[in-house]
Amino acid sequence: MLTNALCKELKGIAENFIPAEHLDDLTQEVFLYLLEMPKGKLEQLIEDKQIKYYFIRLCKNNYYSKTSKYHYKYRKPYERELIDVITNGKYSIKKKHDTADLYFIEGEGYIEDSELVNDILSEMYWYERELFKLYVLGDNEGKRYTYTTLSNKTKISRMSIYTTLKVVKNYIAKRLKEIRQNDI
């Protein structure tokens, strides 16, 4: 069990390699992770005296990873305002977090509304369309997903999600190129 003394000791270890301005937030995220893991695994780590090494690894992974919960919550809050979903040559499809389902297209001096992207998505199979929307927009509660968390939620393999989203992104880019060439 994580005791107060053990938590203080682990935080003291983290002081050696994490800058002071990030220490509290980072250790809180790691402690939350430790408390959410299965009790048996946590007790086994403590019993085998491996908890310090595991804690150090979690701290470093969370601090240096650009996809960690810590990174998204504390280090790069401005990245949550706009998210690049696809960039293919001239076009970028982005989504604003403060809107329910607004996409906009940015490229070579123009920004257009979401209707074009939604029209392109309507041409696709429902599975591809809904997976893409879930990945880009998140769920009804505003939760965003990575490939791994989306896989855990949907029980679809991570590789299948990656492949499907890659196909959708390429299709959207191809259709955008066709539409732009026809407009010229």
C-alpha positions as CSV (number, residue, x, y, z in Angstrom):
1,M,0.0,0.0,0.0
2,L,1.2,3.5,-0.7
3,T,1.8,5.1,2.6
4,N,2.4,8.8,3.3
5,A,6.1,8.1,4.1
6,L,6.6,6.1,0.9
7,C,5.0,8.9,-1.2
8,K,7.3,11.5,0.4
9,E,10.3,9.3,-0.2
10,L,9.3,8.8,-3.9
11,K,8.7,12.6,-4.3
12,G,12.1,13.2,-2.8
13,I,13.7,10.9,-5.4
14,A,11.9,12.8,-8.2
15,E,13.3,16.1,-6.9
16,N,16.7,14.9,-8.2
17,F,15.7,14.8,-11.8
18,I,12.5,16.8,-12.3
19,P,12.6,20.7,-12.3
20,A,10.9,22.2,-9.2
21,E,8.2,24.0,-11.2
22,H,7.0,20.7,-12.6
23,L,7.5,18.4,-9.6
24,D,4.2,18.7,-7.8
25,D,2.0,18.3,-10.9
26,L,4.1,15.5,-12.3
27,T,4.2,13.5,-9.1
28,Q,0.5,13.9,-8.6
29,E,-0.2,12.4,-12.1
30,V,2.1,9.5,-11.3
31,F,0.6,8.9,-7.9
32,L,-2.9,8.9,-9.6
33,Y,-1.6,6.3,-12.0
34,L,-0.2,4.2,-9.2
35,L,-3.5,4.3,-7.3
36,E,-5.5,3.3,-10.4
37,M,-3.4,0.3,-11.2
38,P,-4.4,-3.2,-9.9
39,K,-3.8,-3.5,-6.1
40,G,-2.0,-6.8,-6.5
41,K,0.6,-5.3,-9.0
42,L,1.2,-2.3,-6.8
43,E,1.7,-4.5,-3.7
44,Q,4.0,-6.8,-5.6
45,L,6.2,-3.8,-6.7
46,I,6.4,-2.6,-3.1
47,E,7.1,-6.1,-1.8
48,D,9.8,-6.7,-4.4
49,K,11.3,-3.2,-3.6
50,Q,10.9,-2.3,-7.2
51,I,8.5,0.6,-6.6
52,K,11.3,3.3,-6.7
53,Y,12.5,2.1,-10.1
54,Y,8.9,1.9,-11.4
55,F,8.2,5.4,-10.1
56,I,11.3,6.9,-11.6
57,R,10.4,5.3,-15.0
58,L,6.8,6.6,-14.8
59,C,8.0,10.1,-13.9
60,K,10.5,10.3,-16.8
61,N,8.1,8.8,-19.3
62,N,5.4,11.3,-18.3
63,Y,7.8,14.3,-18.2
64,Y,9.5,13.6,-21.5
65,S,6.6,12.1,-23.5
66,K,4.5,14.5,-25.7
67,T,1.6,12.1,-25.5
68,S,1.3,11.7,-21.7
69,K,-1.6,12.9,-19.6
70,Y,0.8,15.2,-17.7
71,H,2.0,16.8,-21.0
72,Y,-1.6,17.5,-22.1
73,K,-2.7,18.7,-18.8
74,Y,0.1,20.9,-17.7
75,R,2.9,21.5,-20.1
76,K,1.1,22.3,-23.3
77,P,-2.4,23.7,-22.5
78,Y,-2.4,25.9,-25.6
79,E,-2.1,22.8,-27.9
80,R,-5.6,21.8,-26.7
81,E,-7.1,24.8,-28.5
82,L,-6.2,23.6,-32.0
83,I,-5.2,20.1,-33.0
84,D,-3.7,19.1,-36.3
85,V,-5.6,16.0,-37.5
86,I,-4.2,15.7,-41.0
87,T,-1.5,17.5,-42.9
88,N,-0.9,16.5,-46.4
89,G,1.0,18.9,-48.5
90,K,-1.1,22.1,-48.7
91,Y,-4.0,21.2,-46.5
92,S,-4.6,20.9,-42.8
93,I,-7.8,19.8,-41.2
94,K,-8.1,21.1,-37.7
95,K,-10.7,21.0,-35.0
96,K,-11.5,23.6,-32.3
97,H,-12.0,22.2,-28.9
98,D,-14.6,24.7,-27.8
99,T,-17.0,23.7,-30.5
100,A,-19.0,20.5,-30.8
101,D,-18.1,19.4,-34.3
102,L,-16.5,22.2,-36.2
103,Y,-13.7,21.4,-38.6
104,F,-12.0,24.0,-40.6
105,I,-9.5,23.6,-43.5
106,E,-6.4,25.7,-43.6
107,G,-4.0,25.9,-46.5
108,E,-2.4,28.4,-48.9
109,G,-4.2,31.5,-47.6
110,Y,-7.7,30.2,-47.1
111,I,-9.8,28.9,-44.2
112,E,-13.1,27.3,-45.0
113,D,-15.9,25.9,-42.8
114,S,-16.6,22.4,-41.8
115,E,-19.2,21.6,-44.4
116,L,-16.6,20.4,-47.0
117,V,-15.0,18.0,-44.5
118,N,-18.4,16.8,-43.3
119,D,-19.5,16.2,-46.9
120,I,-16.3,14.2,-47.6
121,L,-16.9,12.2,-44.4
122,S,-20.4,11.4,-45.4
123,E,-19.1,9.6,-48.5
124,M,-17.3,7.1,-46.2
125,Y,-18.5,4.0,-44.5
126,W,-20.1,4.6,-41.1
127,Y,-17.3,2.7,-39.3
128,E,-14.6,4.9,-40.7
129,R,-16.5,8.1,-40.3
130,E,-17.5,7.4,-36.7
131,L,-14.0,6.2,-35.7
132,F,-12.5,9.4,-37.2
133,K,-15.1,11.6,-35.5
134,L,-14.5,9.9,-32.1
135,Y,-10.7,10.3,-32.6
136,V,-10.9,14.0,-33.7
137,L,-13.8,15.2,-31.6
138,G,-13.8,12.9,-28.6
139,D,-16.9,11.6,-27.0
140,N,-20.0,13.5,-25.7
141,E,-18.2,14.2,-22.4
142,G,-15.4,16.1,-24.2
143,K,-12.8,13.3,-23.6
144,R,-10.1,13.1,-26.3
145,Y,-8.6,9.8,-27.3
146,T,-5.2,8.6,-28.4
147,Y,-4.9,5.4,-30.5
148,T,-4.4,3.4,-27.3
149,T,-7.2,4.9,-25.2
150,L,-9.5,4.6,-28.2
151,S,-8.6,1.0,-28.5
152,N,-9.3,0.4,-24.8
153,K,-12.7,2.1,-25.1
154,T,-13.9,0.4,-28.3
155,K,-12.1,-2.9,-27.9
156,I,-10.8,-2.5,-31.5
157,S,-7.1,-3.3,-31.9
158,R,-4.8,-0.3,-31.9
159,M,-3.3,-1.3,-35.2
160,S,-6.7,-1.5,-36.8
161,I,-7.6,2.0,-35.5
162,Y,-4.3,3.4,-36.8
163,T,-4.8,1.8,-40.3
164,T,-8.4,3.0,-40.5
165,L,-7.6,6.6,-39.5
166,K,-4.7,6.6,-42.0
167,V,-7.1,5.5,-44.7
168,V,-9.6,8.2,-43.7
169,K,-7.0,10.9,-43.6
170,N,-5.6,10.0,-47.0
171,Y,-9.1,9.8,-48.5
172,I,-9.9,13.3,-47.2
173,A,-6.6,14.7,-48.5
174,K,-7.2,13.1,-51.9
175,R,-10.8,14.4,-52.1
176,L,-9.7,17.9,-51.0
177,K,-7.1,17.9,-53.8
178,E,-9.7,16.9,-56.3
179,I,-12.2,19.5,-55.1
180,R,-9.5,22.2,-55.1
181,Q,-8.4,21.3,-58.7
182,N,-12.0,21.4,-59.9
183,D,-12.6,24.8,-58.4
184,I,-9.7,26.3,-60.3
